[in-house]
Amino acid sequence: MVQIKFVKEIPIINGAYKKDTPNKEIGYQKWLVRKTYEVEMEYEITAKTKSEANTLLEKEECIKVEDVDGYGETYREAITGKHINDMSGDEPVSWKKIEECVPRNDEDMDNDYKPFINYDDPEWSKDNFEWYKNEDGTNIKKEVGNGNTNT
C-alpha cells in the first residue's frame, strides 16, 4: 500500500514569497566593459559586485587577440569577451552596468491574483529602475510607491 503525503505550500507573507530563502542568482549584476589595448575588447561580466567583476577581468583579460570565456569561483560568475576593433592608444576603461538578476513580480491564482514578489524565480532586468544593488553590492534605497518597496 502506497501512502501519499501532501505538503502545504509555502505561504506568501507580507507580499513576498521565499524572501528568507531567495534564489542564489538574485543580486548578481552584469557590466559591459570596454578596455582598450592595441585592440579593443568588449567583455560581459557577471558577478555580485563591480570589485569582483574587476578581479575576474584582471584574471581573465585577453592580451592576445582571441576570445575570452571564463568563470569565477562559481558558474554564476562568468566573463566572455570578443575582439571588436583594432586600435592603438591608451584610452581609459569604461564600465557600464547592463543587467541585474532581480526577484520577479508575480500573481497567485490561489489567492485571488494578488501580486507578490517571487524570490524563488528571478529574472534578469536591463531596467535600472528595477535594480536592487549598487555597483559595490550595497542595497539601493527606493521610495515607497505602487506597493513595491526596497531597502
C-alpha positions as a Markdown table, in Angstrom:
| # | Residue | x | y | z |
|---|---|---|---|---|
| 1 | Met | 0.0 | 0.0 | 0.0 |
| 2 | Val | 1.4 | 3.4 | -1.0 |
| 3 | Gln | 0.8 | 6.4 | 1.2 |
| 4 | Ile | 0.6 | 9.8 | -0.3 |
| 5 | Lys | 1.7 | 12.8 | 1.8 |
| 6 | Phe | 0.5 | 16.3 | 0.9 |
| 7 | Val | 2.9 | 19.1 | 1.5 |
| 8 | Lys | 1.5 | 22.5 | 2.4 |
| 9 | Glu | 2.5 | 25.3 | 0.0 |
| 10 | Ile | 4.9 | 28.0 | 1.3 |
| 11 | Pro | 2.7 | 31.0 | 2.2 |
| 12 | Ile | 3.0 | 34.5 | 0.7 |
| 13 | Ile | 3.9 | 36.7 | 3.8 |
| 14 | Asn | 3.8 | 40.5 | 3.6 |
| 15 | Gly | 3.5 | 40.4 | -0.2 |
| 16 | Ala | 6.7 | 38.2 | -0.7 |
| 17 | Tyr | 7.3 | 34.6 | -1.5 |
| 18 | Lys | 10.5 | 32.9 | -0.2 |
| 19 | Lys | 12.1 | 36.2 | 0.8 |
| 20 | Asp | 14.1 | 34.4 | 3.6 |
| 21 | Thr | 15.5 | 31.8 | 1.1 |
| 22 | Pro | 15.8 | 33.6 | -2.2 |
| 23 | Asn | 17.2 | 32.1 | -5.4 |
| 24 | Lys | 21.0 | 32.3 | -5.3 |
| 25 | Glu | 21.2 | 34.3 | -8.6 |
| 26 | Ile | 19.4 | 37.3 | -7.1 |
| 27 | Gly | 21.9 | 40.1 | -6.6 |
| 28 | Tyr | 24.2 | 39.3 | -9.4 |
| 29 | Gln | 24.9 | 42.1 | -11.8 |
| 30 | Lys | 26.3 | 42.4 | -15.3 |
| 31 | Trp | 28.6 | 45.0 | -16.7 |
| 32 | Leu | 29.6 | 45.8 | -20.3 |
| 33 | Val | 33.3 | 46.6 | -20.0 |
| 34 | Arg | 35.2 | 48.2 | -22.9 |
| 35 | Lys | 39.0 | 48.2 | -22.3 |
| 36 | Thr | 41.5 | 49.3 | -25.0 |
| 37 | Tyr | 44.8 | 47.6 | -25.6 |
| 38 | Glu | 46.3 | 47.6 | -29.1 |
| 39 | Val | 43.0 | 46.0 | -29.8 |
| 40 | Glu | 39.6 | 46.9 | -28.3 |
| 41 | Met | 38.0 | 44.1 | -26.3 |
| 42 | Glu | 34.4 | 44.1 | -25.0 |
| 43 | Tyr | 33.6 | 41.9 | -22.0 |
| 44 | Glu | 30.3 | 40.9 | -20.5 |
| 45 | Ile | 31.0 | 40.1 | -16.8 |
| 46 | Thr | 28.5 | 38.6 | -14.3 |
| 47 | Ala | 29.5 | 39.0 | -10.6 |
| 48 | Lys | 28.0 | 40.2 | -7.3 |
| 49 | Thr | 30.0 | 43.5 | -7.1 |
| 50 | Lys | 32.0 | 45.7 | -9.5 |
| 51 | Ser | 35.1 | 44.8 | -7.4 |
| 52 | Glu | 34.6 | 41.1 | -8.0 |
| 53 | Ala | 34.0 | 41.8 | -11.7 |
| 54 | Asn | 37.2 | 43.8 | -11.9 |
| 55 | Thr | 39.1 | 40.9 | -10.2 |
| 56 | Leu | 37.7 | 38.5 | -12.8 |
| 57 | Leu | 38.6 | 40.9 | -15.6 |
| 58 | Glu | 42.2 | 41.1 | -14.3 |
| 59 | Lys | 42.4 | 37.3 | -14.1 |
| 60 | Glu | 40.9 | 36.5 | -17.5 |
| 61 | Glu | 41.5 | 39.6 | -19.6 |
| 62 | Cys | 42.8 | 38.9 | -23.1 |
| 63 | Ile | 46.3 | 40.0 | -24.0 |
| 64 | Lys | 46.4 | 38.2 | -27.4 |
| 65 | Val | 43.7 | 38.8 | -30.0 |
| 66 | Glu | 41.4 | 35.9 | -29.0 |
| 67 | Asp | 38.0 | 35.4 | -27.4 |
| 68 | Val | 37.7 | 35.0 | -23.6 |
| 69 | Asp | 35.3 | 32.6 | -21.9 |
| 70 | Gly | 35.9 | 32.0 | -18.2 |
| 71 | Tyr | 34.4 | 31.6 | -14.8 |
| 72 | Gly | 35.0 | 32.8 | -11.3 |
| 73 | Glu | 34.6 | 30.9 | -8.1 |
| 74 | Thr | 31.1 | 29.6 | -9.2 |
| 75 | Tyr | 29.5 | 29.1 | -12.5 |
| 76 | Arg | 27.3 | 32.2 | -11.9 |
| 77 | Glu | 30.4 | 34.4 | -12.0 |
| 78 | Ala | 31.3 | 34.5 | -15.7 |
| 79 | Ile | 33.2 | 36.5 | -18.3 |
| 80 | Thr | 33.1 | 36.5 | -22.0 |
| 81 | Gly | 35.0 | 38.7 | -24.4 |
| 82 | Lys | 35.4 | 39.2 | -28.1 |
| 83 | His | 37.7 | 41.2 | -30.4 |
| 84 | Ile | 35.6 | 44.1 | -31.7 |
| 85 | Asn | 38.1 | 46.7 | -33.2 |
| 86 | Asp | 41.8 | 47.1 | -33.8 |
| 87 | Met | 43.1 | 50.4 | -32.3 |
| 88 | Ser | 46.1 | 51.7 | -30.5 |
| 89 | Gly | 46.3 | 54.2 | -27.7 |
| 90 | Asp | 45.9 | 54.5 | -24.0 |
| 91 | Glu | 42.1 | 55.2 | -23.6 |
| 92 | Pro | 40.6 | 54.6 | -20.2 |
| 93 | Val | 38.5 | 51.6 | -19.3 |
| 94 | Ser | 34.7 | 52.3 | -19.4 |
| 95 | Trp | 32.3 | 50.4 | -17.1 |
| 96 | Lys | 28.5 | 50.3 | -17.7 |
| 97 | Lys | 26.1 | 48.1 | -15.7 |
| 98 | Ile | 23.8 | 46.4 | -18.2 |
| 99 | Glu | 21.7 | 43.9 | -16.2 |
| 100 | Glu | 20.9 | 42.6 | -12.7 |
| 101 | Cys | 19.1 | 39.4 | -11.6 |
| 102 | Val | 16.1 | 40.6 | -9.5 |
| 103 | Pro | 13.1 | 38.9 | -7.9 |
| 104 | Arg | 10.2 | 38.6 | -10.3 |
| 105 | Asn | 6.8 | 40.3 | -9.7 |
| 106 | Asp | 4.2 | 37.5 | -9.7 |
| 107 | Glu | 0.5 | 36.8 | -9.0 |
| 108 | Asp | -1.0 | 34.0 | -7.1 |
| 109 | Met | -4.1 | 32.4 | -8.7 |
| 110 | Asp | -4.9 | 30.6 | -5.5 |
| 111 | Asn | -5.0 | 34.0 | -3.7 |
| 112 | Asp | -7.3 | 36.0 | -6.0 |
| 113 | Tyr | -4.4 | 37.0 | -8.2 |
| 114 | Lys | -2.9 | 39.3 | -5.6 |
| 115 | Pro | 0.6 | 40.5 | -6.6 |
| 116 | Phe | 3.7 | 39.4 | -4.7 |
| 117 | Ile | 7.4 | 39.4 | -5.2 |
| 118 | Asn | 8.7 | 35.9 | -6.1 |
| 119 | Tyr | 12.3 | 35.4 | -4.7 |
| 120 | Asp | 12.3 | 31.8 | -5.9 |
| 121 | Asp | 12.0 | 32.6 | -9.7 |
| 122 | Pro | 14.2 | 35.6 | -10.6 |
| 123 | Glu | 14.7 | 37.3 | -13.9 |
| 124 | Trp | 17.4 | 39.4 | -15.5 |
| 125 | Ser | 16.4 | 43.0 | -15.8 |
| 126 | Lys | 18.1 | 45.7 | -18.1 |
| 127 | Asp | 15.9 | 48.4 | -16.5 |
| 128 | Asn | 18.0 | 50.3 | -13.9 |
| 129 | Phe | 14.7 | 51.3 | -12.1 |
| 130 | Glu | 14.2 | 47.7 | -11.2 |
| 131 | Trp | 17.7 | 47.1 | -9.9 |
| 132 | Tyr | 18.2 | 46.4 | -6.2 |
| 133 | Lys | 22.0 | 46.7 | -5.9 |
| 134 | Asn | 24.6 | 49.4 | -6.3 |
| 135 | Glu | 27.9 | 48.5 | -8.1 |
| 136 | Asp | 29.6 | 47.8 | -4.8 |
| 137 | Gly | 26.9 | 45.3 | -3.8 |
| 138 | Thr | 25.1 | 47.5 | -1.3 |
| 139 | Asn | 21.3 | 47.9 | -1.5 |
| 140 | Ile | 19.7 | 50.7 | -3.4 |
| 141 | Lys | 17.3 | 52.7 | -1.2 |
| 142 | Lys | 14.0 | 53.1 | -3.0 |
| 143 | Glu | 10.9 | 55.2 | -2.2 |
| 144 | Val | 7.6 | 53.6 | -1.3 |
| 145 | Gly | 5.3 | 53.5 | -4.3 |
| 146 | Asn | 2.9 | 51.3 | -6.1 |
| 147 | Gly | 3.1 | 48.7 | -3.3 |
| 148 | Asn | 6.8 | 48.0 | -4.0 |
| 149 | Thr | 9.5 | 48.9 | -1.5 |
| 150 | Asn | 13.2 | 48.1 | -1.5 |
| 151 | Thr | 15.5 | 49.0 | 1.3 |
